[in-house]
Amino acid sequence: EKPCMLTEYMEQYPLYSITVPRGSFKPKEAYKMAQIPMEGISTTKRDYIVHEVLPQKLKPPEKHDKSDKSMDLTSTYKQDYNSYPIFQVPPCLPCVTRHIPSTKMDTRTTYEDDYVLWNEPKTEPIRPNDRFHPSEEKFDHRTIVQDDYLYRGPVATQSCKPLNLVQKTEGPIETVTNYRMNYVPHPLQKCYVHKKEKYKVNEVPFDGLTTHKASYKGMVGEPAKLVKPYQLKLLPDLPFSSTTEFQEKYQAWPRHPVFTKKPDVYLPPLEKMDLHTTTQVHYKHPNGKPAKMCQSLAHLKKSTEPFNSSSVMKEDYKPWLCKRLKPVIHAPELTFPAKPMDCLTTFQTHYVPHPLTVVKSYKPGWSGPNHHTLLDAKTTYATSYTPKGPVRCLASYKDPPGYIFEGTDADGHKLYLPASKSECLQGGH
């Protein structure tokens, strides 16, 4: 009746009585209470000592006393920089006497004197006298294509498609398929209809119990014990103070009343306000009259004649009586065959599939690698081209060997001559 505690793991790996389970290295969670009583001083109270802060002494504003003396409007600029009389400065340039000739100036240019026009008659342009003269005949609205390319009727083309030589059987087509032969229809059976049972009322009365009420019964048990260690509380004899450290040390300074200036009493002016503007005072119209109409009333009379709506444009440029030409539609040139299309391509009718032919390979067989012969590592480059050392550029030397310094040119370039040429030049001299 008891549950079986044997599993596959217990069968394969049984426990041995010799082995001792290894102890846990995890430290025990035991609360150690300090024996020294806790100080009520914080780091802020210990490091930051309270100093006596006195309120700032405000300097009372001085009273303004009006003086009877007039203001001196002079400045240091007026005192230091005095004005001096200004004189016209004579010119420092020497007086140059210019000789103005009395003869009339020749305004002709060198181009007009040297390049003189030839006295030749003007050449007339060689232009054919082909002035366009529109024909007086009536325009027939026909094109060159309509005149040259006459319609000659439909062309009977011969079809190049090869004839279909497939012989049709005269007998009727067999309509029997594999599906009709193998799959025979079977008679359908009637579906089973499940009969519903009639509802029967339970004669046992309902007890109103649930699974929770039946399984979990209220058993009397001990209350849970607290794991937290007991800590003694040292209560002071003094009553609790409602003030804080901030309220004790940082007290409000006494505030002085704000100085406010009393507004002056408004006194209305005794004189009345002049509501006239400068335009009303200066610009007056003593003899002002409304403007009269300068146009005579004779032109405004309505004429009894009907309005002539004709214009020069309507009289000269009259619309032509042109009829819309109908498009020239030719008869269809293609003649469609009466037989239906077989939808077969040339590839399907001519190219019959043939079986694949295996081609014999005439390639000689590989005899395998020859391991006895050694590989010759010599190449044409290694035998023909001997290595040469790097040649230093002569321009990198301060004094290149085999050359003698001759001098510098106008651009600052240094000129050198070979030692052999310089010796020949010295020997020739």
Disulfide bonds with the S-S distance in Angstrom:
none
